[in-house]
Amino acid sequence: MRFLPASIPFFPCRTFLTVGLSYIHNCNVLFDVILHRCCSSFSITGPSPMHAYTRLPSGQLNLSCPSPPLSPRLSSPKLRHGRTKGGRGSNIATAPLHQTFWQRFACFLLSVLLRRHWFFLIAPLIYISGMLVYMGTTSFDVPKITNATPPGSIYRSPEVFKRLWPAMQKANTSYGIMAAWQVQKGRELWKPCIQPSSLSKGLQESNGFIIIEANGGLNQQRSSICNAVALAGLLNATLVTPTFHLNSVWQDSSLFGDIYDEEHFINSLAGYVRVVRELPEYISEELRNNVSLIHNFRIKAWQPASFYLSTVLPKLRKLGVIRISPFANRLSYDKVPPKLQQLRCIANFQALRFAKPIADMGEKLVDRMIKHSNGTSGKYIAVHLRFEEDMVAFSCCTYDGGEEEKRELDAARERGWRGKFNKTGRIIRPGVIRMDGRCPLTPLEVGMMLRGMGFQNNTPIFLAAGKIYKAEKNMIPLLQMFPMLQTKETLLSSEELEPFKNYSSRLAALDYTVCLHSEVFVTTQGGNFPQFLIGQRRYLNKGHSKTIKPDKRKLAILLDNPKIRWETFTKQMQAMRRHSDLKGHELRKSSSSVYTYPAPDCMCPYREDVSNSLSNSTGSFDEILSVM
């Protein structure tokens, strides 16, 4: 390889010039070969005239494909023009007659272009300029990429209601609350069948005292209490009446005796589990009345019975008293002996009875609701509507309130959960939440669903709910569809409600009582309230929950279609109601709650004639207990 002398100035420029000239020279060789091949392909016979103009010696070409020999240099002008003494073209062969004009023109044009080196220097510039001119004068129709929202991800219920309201008013269905539940002839029914003899074989000496702290709302506390009774039976321990944790959301300072009949609770469990109101005095003195000095177990959720026998029982025997806080959902459903399931049922369905003030006011509410249901033989629908501000905020769903709604719910989330929803990396997708059926139903959506199922506007409805979010706006369409709607605030005077105000658990207990005795119960959101209520309704109504549990995923899709027809909507709603009727009789699976599915652990099957069908029977809780 040759290098330029170091004495040459501007070495980079000279190097670039040398490389450029070498590139042009090599291109000249290549272009001659291309031209020769191209013209040869046009079937020019004889020595190629193009080689008369080549400046390269024949030895400089080193191609893999052999080329025809170069013609001798023709120095005579006559020869260059194809003339001899003997006349035109006597020795030099010309193009054959079959060569077309366009072939000759192409060969000529290619020879001109290949011989003009300057053309290849400016060709890229010509190409780029042409492209810029073309792109500047031509309009490109680029398709717009739109973010199409999946069905069911947007709250469009007001639009759907506006479209369906005229047809809803004209609809005249014969279906009503009296035909809500259809029981087939010979259908297997269920009745309570707890066997006290299998549990009360005599209480042995206690292994110690257990103190538990029940957290959450009314029915989460109920779950903790029933599980504590089962745990005390498992460990052969004495249960101290549970205490309630003051929740930042519920803000209820009620004690056990304020909500439940404590005397009845202790006496009902006397043959199965020892229950005392407080620790013995000698233990309290040793602890200096400081419960925090008692050893506290922090137990993971859904632990099997074997865990308590191997871990908790030895400590209980050693110390004599232990504490478990919190205790909600700390005992498994599927890995416990059958007798513990029956202890749970005894605690839930027999021992836990509301305190007398709550029971009396609840009975008064039921009586007044029955009087408002004269047109339906005293039967009414109870709807558990979870559309309070805290529930809407916790769901992270969006509705039709715009920026004002967003500010209010963001503030509610911060007050109740203090940054839980603002953690780094947490992504909230309201559309996905709605499609998954986890958004609380609005009063408007509940009304449309019930009218679509066939319930007429004269159907009596009891609404079990707290303070509805923006009730002045959201309750208008529901009252428009069902004018006979009642709440505890409309059935009771302000003086009657005064002792229960500012106590969310006591107010929830009133709602629970009215819902328990309804002909139809409608649950609109998950939670402990409907789970316990459905189970107790099964216990009272021969195994049938008499509950409408809507498919909220399907409902979200239907109410996201402003063009839906009334006929299509009612067809889907009635299918949903029939599905709820079919699911009314359901047995407990291994991991399910015995409080929601009391059969077969605490109920036994039997058959009944169609004349004495479920739809014509409504037994009270006392009547059910008298059967046992």
KOLVEX-680318 format. One record per residue (C-alpha): x, y, z; residue number from 1; residue in three letters. Coordinates in steps of 0.05 Angstrom, whole numbers, plus 5000, padded with zeros to 4 digits. Layout:
# residues N
    xx    yy    zz  resi  resn
     X     Y     Z   NUM   Ala
...
# end
This chain:
# residues 628
    xx    yy    zz  resi  resn
  5000  5000  5000     1   Met
  5027  5068  4981     2   Arg
  5025  5128  5029     3   Phe
  5030  5201  5013     4   Leu
  5094  5236  5034     5   Pro
  5091  5269  5101     6   Ala
  5117  5334  5070     7   Ser
  5053  5344  5031     8   Ile
  5012  5397  5067     9   Pro
  4939  5389  5083    10   Phe
  4945  5314  5086    11   Phe
  4871  5301  5100    12   Pro
  4849  5342  5040    13   Cys
  4899  5310  4994    14   Arg
  4880  5241  5018    15   Thr
  4807  5255  5005    16   Phe
  4823  5281  4935    17   Leu
  4866  5220  4919    18   Thr
  4813  5172  4943    19   Val
  4760  5210  4904    20   Gly
  4799  5209  4838    21   Leu
  4814  5135  4848    22   Ser
  4740  5122  4860    23   Tyr
  4722  5159  4795    24   Ile
  4775  5122  4756    25   His
  4749  5054  4781    26   Asn
  4678  5075  4765    27   Cys
  4701  5092  4694    28   Asn
  4727  5021  4685    29   Val
  4663  4991  4714    30   Leu
  4618  5036  4671    31   Phe
  4655  5013  4607    32   Asp
  4642  4941  4625    33   Val
  4569  4955  4641    34   Ile
  4560  4992  4575    35   Leu
  4593  4936  4537    36   His
  4549  4883  4570    37   Arg
  4487  4925  4560    38   Cys
  4499  4937  4486    39   Cys
  4519  4864  4477    40   Ser
  4452  4844  4505    41   Ser
  4421  4884  4448    42   Phe
  4452  4832  4400    43   Ser
  4504  4876  4367    44   Ile
  4545  4829  4326    45   Thr
  4619  4834  4309    46   Gly
  4671  4874  4346    47   Pro
  4639  4924  4391    48   Ser
  4648  4995  4367    49   Pro
  4647  5018  4439    50   Met
  4715  4989  4451    51   His
  4745  5036  4399    52   Ala
  4737  5091  4451    53   Tyr
  4763  5057  4512    54   Thr
  4822  5088  4547    55   Arg
  4840  5026  4587    56   Leu
  4888  4973  4564    57   Pro
  4857  4904  4560    58   Ser
  4900  4876  4615    59   Gly
  4871  4924  4667    60   Gln
  4804  4889  4669    61   Leu
  4800  4828  4714    62   Asn
  4729  4805  4712    63   Leu
  4704  4737  4729    64   Ser
  4662  4734  4666    65   Cys
  4702  4732  4600    66   Pro
  4692  4791  4552    67   Ser
  4699  4793  4477    68   Pro
  4768  4814  4453    69   Pro
  4778  4888  4443    70   Leu
  4778  4915  4372    71   Ser
  4842  4943  4343    72   Pro
  4845  5019  4347    73   Arg
  4814  5050  4287    74   Leu
  4854  5113  4273    75   Ser
  4824  5129  4206    76   Ser
  4764  5175  4206    77   Pro
  4734  5134  4151    78   Lys
  4739  5071  4191    79   Leu
  4709  5107  4251    80   Arg
  4650  5125  4208    81   His
  4646  5055  4180    82   Gly
  4669  5072  4110    83   Arg
  4719  5034  4066    84   Thr
  4741  5036  3996    85   Lys
  4693  4983  3978    86   Gly
  4634  5022  4003    87   Gly
  4594  5031  4068    88   Arg
  4604  4979  4121    89   Gly
  4639  4928  4080    90   Ser
  4685  4905  4137    91   Asn
  4653  4931  4202    92   Ile
  4588  4897  4221    93   Ala
  4532  4943  4242    94   Thr
  4472  4931  4286    95   Ala
  4426  4879  4259    96   Pro
  4360  4898  4227    97   Leu
  4318  4870  4284    98   His
  4345  4922  4334    99   Gln
  4290  4971  4351   100   Thr
  4294  5046  4355   101   Phe
  4283  5047  4430   102   Trp
  4340  4997  4441   103   Gln
  4387  5041  4401   104   Arg
  4363  5103  4438   105   Phe
  4374  5070  4506   106   Ala
  4444  5048  4486   107   Cys
  4460  5119  4463   108   Phe
  4432  5151  4526   109   Leu
  4470  5103  4571   110   Leu
  4535  5116  4534   111   Ser
  4527  5191  4542   112   Val
  4511  5186  4616   113   Leu
  4568  5139  4631   114   Leu
  4618  5184  4595   115   Arg
  4599  5246  4634   116   Arg
  4632  5241  4702   117   His
  4603  5306  4728   118   Trp
  4534  5277  4722   119   Phe
  4548  5225  4775   120   Phe
  4575  5279  4822   121   Leu
  4511  5319  4820   122   Ile
  4463  5260  4812   123   Ala
  4451  5251  4888   124   Pro
  4436  5326  4893   125   Leu
  4387  5322  4836   126   Ile
  4353  5261  4868   127   Tyr
  4347  5294  4937   128   Ile
  4321  5359  4906   129   Ser
  4269  5321  4867   130   Gly
  4246  5284  4928   131   Met
  4239  5348  4968   132   Leu
  4199  5381  4913   133   Val
  4155  5319  4907   134   Tyr
  4143  5315  4982   135   Met
  4128  5389  4986   136   Gly
  4076  5388  4931   137   Thr
  4043  5322  4947   138   Thr
  3994  5313  5004   139   Ser
  4000  5248  5044   140   Phe
  3936  5222  5074   141   Asp
  3964  5191  5138   142   Val
  3910  5151  5174   143   Pro
  3893  5179  5243   144   Lys
  3906  5133  5301   145   Ile
  3847  5139  5349   146   Thr
  3846  5112  5419   147   Asn
  3782  5071  5414   148   Ala
  3753  5059  5482   149   Thr
  3733  4987  5497   150   Pro
  3660  4973  5510   151   Pro
  3640  4982  5582   152   Gly
  3697  5029  5601   153   Ser
  3658  5095  5602   154   Ile
  3600  5117  5645   155   Tyr
  3544  5132  5594   156   Arg
  3484  5111  5635   157   Ser
  3450  5180  5633   158   Pro
  3451  5178  5557   159   Glu
  3422  5108  5556   160   Val
  3368  5128  5606   161   Phe
  3348  5188  5564   162   Lys
  3339  5143  5503   163   Arg
  3302  5087  5540   164   Leu
  3257  5128  5585   165   Trp
  3200  5136  5535   166   Pro
  3198  5061  5521   167   Ala
  3205  5047  5596   168   Met
  3142  5089  5609   169   Gln
  3102  5052  5556   170   Lys
  3124  4983  5580   171   Ala
  3067  4944  5612   172   Asn
  3094  4879  5639   173   Thr
  3053  4831  5681   174   Ser
  3115  4809  5718   175   Tyr
  3120  4833  5790   176   Gly
  3149  4821  5858   177   Ile
  3100  4764  5872   178   Met
  3131  4722  5817   179   Ala
  3203  4740  5832   180   Ala
  3224  4669  5850   181   Trp
  3203  4607  5812   182   Gln
  3215  4542  5848   183   Val
  3208  4478  5807   184   Gln
  3166  4420  5832   185   Lys
  3207  4371  5873   186   Gly
  3265  4420  5881   187   Arg
  3311  4401  5938   188   Glu
  3305  4450  5996   189   Leu
  3345  4459  6060   190   Trp
  3331  4469  6134   191   Lys
  3375  4484  6194   192   Pro
  3402  4421  6226   193   Cys
  3457  4439  6275   194   Ile
  3467  4380  6322   195   Gln
  3479  4408  6393   196   Pro
  3493  4338  6421   197   Ser
  3554  4330  6376   198   Ser
  3585  4394  6405   199   Leu
  3565  4396  6478   200   Ser
  3601  4336  6507   201   Lys
  3620  4375  6569   202   Gly
  3671  4431  6574   203   Leu
  3739  4411  6599   204   Gln
  3784  4454  6641   205   Glu
  3801  4518  6603   206   Ser
  3872  4526  6575   207   Asn
  3869  4601  6586   208   Gly
  3837  4666  6562   209   Phe
  3834  4694  6491   210   Ile
  3824  4768  6477   211   Ile
  3810  4788  6405   212   Ile
  3801  4856  6374   213   Glu
  3748  4859  6319   214   Ala
  3763  4911  6265   215   Asn
  3725  4940  6207   216   Gly
  3651  4954  6199   217   Gly
  3590  4919  6227   218   Leu
  3595  4854  6189   219   Asn
  3671  4849  6188   220   Gln
  3667  4853  6263   221   Gln
  3613  4799  6261   222   Arg
  3661  4755  6223   223   Ser
  3715  4766  6275   224   Ser
  3667  4748  6332   225   Ile
  3643  4683  6300   226   Cys
  3714  4662  6283   227   Asn
  3736  4677  6354   228   Ala
  3681  4630  6381   229   Val
  3706  4575  6335   230   Ala
  3778  4587  6356   231   Leu
  3760  4584  6430   232   Ala
  3726  4518  6418   233   Gly
  3787  4492  6381   234   Leu
  3836  4511  6436   235   Leu
  3788  4496  6493   236   Asn
  3798  4568  6516   237   Ala
  3755  4620  6550   238   Thr
  3735  4677  6504   239   Leu
  3732  4747  6532   240   Val
  3676  4788  6500   241   Thr
  3709  4819  6438   242   Pro
  3727  4892  6435   243   Thr
  3718  4935  6374   244   Phe
  3773  4974  6339   245   His
  3757  5047  6325   246   Leu
  3763  5052  6250   247   Asn
  3784  5117  6216   248   Ser
  3731  5108  6162   249   Val
  3671  5082  6203   250   Trp
  3684  5127  6263   251   Gln
  3639  5086  6310   252   Asp
  3659  5081  6383   253   Ser
  3604  5030  6400   254   Ser
  3620  4973  6448   255   Leu
  3598  4900  6441   256   Phe
  3537  4911  6485   257   Gly
  3515  4972  6446   258   Asp
  3504  4930  6383   259   Ile
  3492  4859  6407   260   Tyr
  3453  4828  6464   261   Asp
  3513  4809  6507   262   Glu
  3473  4767  6557   263   Glu
  3441  4727  6501   264   His
  3508  4716  6468   265   Phe
  3540  4687  6531   266   Ile
  3480  4643  6547   267   Asn
  3472  4616  6476   268   Ser
  3544  4591  6476   269   Leu
  3544  4565  6547   270   Ala
  3542  4492  6525   271   Gly
  3597  4500  6473   272   Tyr
  3647  4554  6492   273   Val
  3661  4593  6556   274   Arg
  3650  4667  6547   275   Val
  3663  4721  6600   276   Val
  3654  4796  6598   277   Arg
  3724  4812  6624   278   Glu
  3787  4780  6652   279   Leu
  3787  4755  6724   280   Pro
  3809  4807  6775   281   Glu
  3873  4771  6794   282   Tyr
  3898  4771  6722   283   Ile
  3880  4845  6713   284   Ser
  3919  4862  6776   285   Glu
  3980  4825  6751   286   Glu
  3976  4863  6686   287   Leu
  3961  4928  6723   288   Arg
  3898  4934  6680   289   Asn
  3943  4945  6619   290   Asn
  3920  4901  6562   291   Val
  3981  4920  6520   292   Ser
  4024  4879  6568   293   Leu
  3989  4815  6543   294   Ile
  4027  4777  6490   295   His
  3997  4795  6422   296   Asn
  3999  4747  6362   297   Phe
  4004  4779  6293   298   Arg
  3974  4724  6251   299   Ile
  3969  4721  6175   300   Lys
  3901  4714  6143   301   Ala
  3867  4647  6132   302   Trp
  3910  4604  6177   303   Gln
  3888  4531  6184   304   Pro
  3869  4499  6251   305   Ala
  3935  4462  6253   306   Ser
  3972  4529  6258   307   Phe
  3935  4549  6321   308   Tyr
  3944  4481  6353   309   Leu
  4019  4481  6340   310   Ser
  4036  4555  6351   311   Thr
  3983  4589  6393   312   Val
  3961  4534  6440   313   Leu
  4030  4523  6473   314   Pro
  4037  4597  6486   315   Lys
  3966  4600  6514   316   Leu
  3981  4543  6563   317   Arg
  4045  4576  6585   318   Lys
  4020  4647  6595   319   Leu
  3947  4635  6612   320   Gly
  3923  4694  6570   321   Val
  3938  4717  6499   322   Ile
  3914  4771  6452   323   Arg
  3902  4769  6377   324   Ile
  3895  4836  6343   325   Ser
  3870  4845  6290   326   Pro
  3830  4782  6281   327   Phe
  3787  4791  6218   328   Ala
  3795  4733  6168   329   Asn
  3849  4699  6210   330   Arg
  3817  4629  6211   331   Leu
  3812  4587  6148   332   Ser
  3746  4559  6121   333   Tyr
  3771  4496  6088   334   Asp
  3822  4468  6137   335   Lys
  3782  4464  6201   336   Val
  3743  4406  6234   337   Pro
  3668  4402  6218   338   Pro
  3649  4418  6290   339   Lys
  3683  4486  6282   340   Leu
  3639  4502  6222   341   Gln
  3578  4487  6265   342   Gln
  3605  4530  6321   343   Leu
  3610  4586  6270   344   Arg
  3538  4576  6251   345   Cys
  3514  4575  6323   346   Ile
  3551  4640  6337   347   Ala
  3525  4674  6273   348   Asn
  3454  4649  6267   349   Phe
  3436  4640  6341   350   Gln
  3482  4675  6390   351   Ala
  3490  4742  6355   352   Leu
  3425  4780  6365   353   Arg
  3420  4856  6361   354   Phe
  3413  4895  6425   355   Ala
  3343  4912  6446   356   Lys
  3343  4985  6422   357   Pro
  3366  4964  6353   358   Ile
  3320  4903  6351   359   Ala
  3259  4944  6371   360   Asp
  3272  4999  6320   361   Met
  3287  4948  6266   362   Gly
  3221  4914  6279   363   Glu
  3186  4981  6274   364   Lys
  3219  4994  6207   365   Leu
  3197  4926  6180   366   Val
  3125  4937  6202   367   Asp
  3122  5006  6169   368   Arg
  3153  4979  6106   369   Met
  3101  4924  6103   370   Ile
  3045  4975  6110   371   Lys
  3074  5014  6051   372   His
  3070  4949  6011   373   Ser
  2995  4936  6013   374   Asn
  2991  4930  5938   375   Gly
  3040  4872  5939   376   Thr
  3013  4835  6000   377   Ser
  3066  4865  6045   378   Gly
  3125  4842  6002   379   Lys
  3178  4892  5983   380   Tyr
  3247  4896  5951   381   Ile
  3308  4917  5992   382   Ala
  3367  4947  5955   383   Val
  3435  4953  5987   384   His
  3464  5013  5951   385   Leu
  3538  5028  5963   386   Arg
  3544  5096  5932   387   Phe
  3570  5136  5991   388   Glu
  3627  5183  5981   389   Glu
  3679  5138  6015   390   Asp
  3658  5078  5972   391   Met
  3660  5118  5907   392   Val
  3728  5147  5926   393   Ala
  3757  5079  5945   394   Phe
  3735  5048  5879   395   Ser
  3774  5100  5838   396   Cys
  3719  5100  5786   397   Cys
  3699  5161  5746   398   Thr
  3628  5183  5731   399   Tyr
  3599  5246  5699   400   Asp
  3621  5298  5750   401   Gly
  3682  5324  5713   402   Gly
  3738  5362  5748   403   Glu
  3696  5378  5808   404   Glu
  3683  5304  5821   405   Glu
  3757  5289  5813   406   Lys
  3777  5341  5865   407   Arg
  3725  5318  5915   408   Glu
  3742  5244  5909   409   Leu
  3817  5257  5911   410   Asp
  3806  5295  5976   411   Ala
  3763  5239  6004   412   Ala
  3817  5187  5987   413   Arg
  3870  5228  6023   414   Glu
  3826  5237  6085   415   Arg
  3809  5163  6091   416   Gly
  3872  5128  6067   417   Trp
  3928  5179  6071   418   Arg
  3970  5170  6008   419   Gly
  3952  5098  5995   420   Lys
  3929  5115  5924   421   Phe
  3988  5161  5910   422   Asn
  4044  5111  5920   423   Lys
  4100  5111  5868   424   Thr
  4087  5062  5813   425   Gly
  4013  5053  5827   426   Arg
  3972  5060  5764   427   Ile
  3897  5072  5769   428   Ile
  3856  5056  5707   429   Arg
  3783  5074  5718   430   Pro
  3761  5045  5651   431   Gly
  3791  4977  5668   432   Val
  3759  4979  5737   433   Ile
  3691  4992  5706   434   Arg
  3699  4936  5654   435   Met
  3717  4889  5710   436   Asp
  3651  4904  5745   437   Gly
  3683  4936  5806   438   Arg
  3651  5004  5802   439   Cys
  3593  5019  5850   440   Pro
  3526  5022  5814   441   Leu
  3493  5090  5814   442   Thr
  3421  5099  5836   443   Pro
  3404  5111  5762   444   Leu
  3436  5044  5741   445   Glu
  3399  5006  5797   446   Val
  3333  5035  5775   447   Gly
  3344  5018  5702   448   Met
  3365  4948  5720   449   Met
  3302  4935  5762   450   Leu
  3256  4964  5709   451   Arg
  3290  4922  5657   452   Gly
  3279  4860  5699   453   Met
  3204  4874  5698   454   Gly
  3190  4908  5764   455   Phe
  3138  4963  5754   456   Gln
  3140  5033  5780   457   Asn
  3090  5017  5836   458   Asn
  3139  4966  5867   459   Thr
  3155  4984  5940   460   Pro
  3230  4990  5951   461   Ile
  3271  5000  6014   462   Phe
  3339  5032  6002   463   Leu
  3393  5010  6051   464   Ala
  3449  5060  6045   465   Ala
  3489  5113  6080   466   Gly
  3493  5184  6055   467   Lys
  3489  5179  5979   468   Ile
  3543  5217  5941   469   Tyr
  3511  5279  5912   470   Lys
  3442  5253  5929   471   Ala
  3406  5316  5906   472   Glu
  3427  5299  5835   473   Lys
  3436  5223  5833   474   Asn
  3371  5204  5869   475   Met
  3325  5241  5821   476   Ile
  3322  5188  5765   477   Pro
  3313  5130  5815   478   Leu
  3254  5165  5848   479   Leu
  3227  5179  5778   480   Gln
  3228  5105  5762   481   Met
  3204  5081  5831   482   Phe
  3163  5134  5867   483   Pro
  3147  5087  5925   484   Met
  3220  5083  5948   485   Leu
  3232  5088  6023   486   Gln
  3292  5095  6069   487   Thr
  3300  5092  6144   488   Lys
  3301  5168  6143   489   Glu
  3232  5170  6109   490   Thr
  3202  5115  6152   491   Leu
  3226  5141  6219   492   Leu
  3221  5210  6250   493   Ser
  3283  5249  6268   494   Ser
  3269  5237  6342   495   Glu
  3267  5162  6330   496   Glu
  3333  5164  6292   497   Leu
  3369  5209  6341   498   Glu
  3398  5153  6386   499   Pro
  3429  5121  6325   500   Phe
  3460  5181  6292   501   Lys
  3536  5186  6290   502   Asn
  3539  5110  6299   503   Tyr
  3549  5078  6231   504   Ser
  3547  5006  6256   505   Ser
  3480  5017  6292   506   Arg
  3450  5049  6230   507   Leu
  3477  4991  6188   508   Ala
  3443  4943  6237   509   Ala
  3376  4976  6223   510   Leu
  3386  4968  6148   511   Asp
  3407  4896  6158   512   Tyr
  3342  4880  6195   513   Thr
  3297  4909  6140   514   Val
  3336  4875  6085   515   Cys
  3333  4808  6121   516   Leu
  3257  4806  6119   517   His
  3248  4831  6047   518   Ser
  3220  4787  5992   519   Glu
  3276  4807  5944   520   Val
  3345  4831  5964   521   Phe
  3388  4866  5912   522   Val
  3463  4872  5924   523   Thr
  3500  4922  5882   524   Thr
  3571  4917  5910   525   Gln
  3612  4864  5945   526   Gly
  3629  4866  6018   527   Gly
  3613  4834  6085   528   Asn
  3543  4864  6090   529   Phe
  3513  4825  6030   530   Pro
  3554  4763  6045   531   Gln
  3527  4755  6115   532   Phe
  3457  4776  6095   533   Leu
  3454  4726  6037   534   Ile
  3476  4670  6084   535   Gly
  3424  4687  6136   536   Gln
  3370  4693  6083   537   Arg
  3388  4623  6060   538   Arg
  3384  4599  6132   539   Tyr
  3314  4629  6138   540   Leu
  3286  4615  6068   541   Asn
  3299  4540  6062   542   Lys
  3365  4548  6027   543   Gly
  3346  4601  5977   544   His
  3379  4669  5984   545   Ser
  3323  4707  5947   546   Lys
  3377  4754  5923   547   Thr
  3390  4788  5857   548   Ile
  3464  4793  5844   549   Lys
  3474  4829  5778   550   Pro
  3529  4813  5728   551   Asp
  3563  4881  5732   552   Lys
  3611  4866  5675   553   Arg
  3554  4853  5628   554   Lys
  3515  4912  5656   555   Leu
  3575  4959  5643   556   Ala
  3575  4939  5570   557   Ile
  3500  4946  5561   558   Leu
  3499  5015  5594   559   Leu
  3557  5038  5552   560   Asp
  3515  5033  5488   561   Asn
  3472  5095  5477   562   Pro
  3439  5062  5417   563   Lys
  3414  5001  5454   564   Ile
  3340  4984  5445   565   Arg
  3292  4974  5503   566   Trp
  3274  4904  5479   567   Glu
  3347  4883  5479   568   Thr
  3360  4913  5547   569   Phe
  3300  4879  5581   570   Thr
  3318  4812  5550   571   Lys
  3387  4816  5581   572   Gln
  3361  4840  5649   573   Met
  3309  4784  5654   574   Gln
  3362  4733  5637   575   Ala
  3404  4762  5694   576   Met
  3346  4756  5742   577   Arg
  3334  4683  5723   578   Arg
  3408  4668  5734   579   His
  3402  4698  5804   580   Ser
  3342  4653  5818   581   Asp
  3381  4592  5795   582   Leu
  3441  4611  5839   583   Lys
  3396  4622  5900   584   Gly
  3406  4549  5919   585   His
  3481  4539  5924   586   Glu
  3524  4495  5968   587   Leu
  3589  4516  6001   588   Arg
  3654  4500  5965   589   Lys
  3716  4483  6003   590   Ser
  3745  4553  6008   591   Ser
  3679  4591  6012   592   Ser
  3650  4625  6073   593   Ser
  3602  4585  6116   594   Val
  3568  4650  6134   595   Tyr
  3547  4659  6061   596   Thr
  3536  4585  6045   597   Tyr
  3510  4551  6108   598   Pro
  3492  4487  6070   599   Ala
  3513  4432  6077   600   Pro
  3552  4445  6141   601   Asp
  3494  4474  6181   602   Cys
  3433  4455  6139   603   Met
  3402  4389  6116   604   Cys
  3364  4375  6051   605   Pro
  3290  4357  6046   606   Tyr
  3236  4359  5993   607   Arg
  3172  4398  5991   608   Glu
  3109  4396  5948   609   Asp
  3099  4451  5897   610   Val
  3036  4474  5935   611   Ser
  3082  4492  5993   612   Asn
  3134  4525  5949   613   Ser
  3188  4573  5970   614   Leu
  3154  4633  5938   615   Ser
  3095  4626  5985   616   Asn
  3134  4616  6050   617   Ser
  3168  4669  6092   618   Thr
  3189  4643  6160   619   Gly
  3215  4686  6216   620   Ser
  3281  4673  6250   621   Phe
  3246  4649  6314   622   Asp
  3206  4598  6274   623   Glu
  3269  4570  6243   624   Ile
  3303  4563  6311   625   Leu
  3242  4527  6338   626   Ser
  3251  4472  6286   627   Val
  3321  4456  6314   628   Met
# end
